Amino acid sequence: MPEVIQISKSDLAGARDIGNREFLETTFNKAEEVIKAGGSVHLMQVFSDASKEIADVLDNLDQLAHFKTIYLR
């Protein structure tokens, strides 16, 4: 069964805001490995009550590239 990983959009935004490029690059590299292996990446929206919802599903490298441009400016 293909792998699915979950990534919190707020974690990505927080890392971008403080300039934690290492976290972003590591996270996106893992996401790329999963997609290349036929899996998918669920970008999760975490709400104040700690509930989660899938905000985006990435299953190809073009979609991943789009999110890289947003968070790795």
Residue pairs with C-beta under 8 A, 6 or more apart in sequence:
2 37
2 38
2 39
2 40
3 34
3 37
3 39
4 34
4 39
4 40
4 41
4 42
5 30
5 31
5 34
5 39
5 41
5 42
6 41
6 42
6 44
6 52
7 27
7 31
7 41
7 42
7 43
7 44
8 43
8 44
8 46
9 43
9 44
9 45
9 46
9 55
9 56
10 45
10 46
11 23
11 27
12 24
12 27
12 43
12 67
12 71
13 71
14 20
15 21
15 23
15 24
15 27
15 71
16 24
16 71
16 72
16 73
21 72
24 71
24 72
25 72
28 64
28 67
28 68
28 71
28 72
31 41
31 58
31 64
32 61
32 64
34 40
34 41
35 41
35 58
35 59
35 60
35 61
35 64
36 61
39 59
40 57
40 58
40 59
41 57
41 58
41 59
41 64
42 54
42 56
42 57
42 58
43 54
43 55
43 56
43 57
43 58
43 67
44 52
44 53
44 54
44 55
45 52
45 53
45 54
45 55
46 52
47 53
56 63
56 67
58 64
58 67
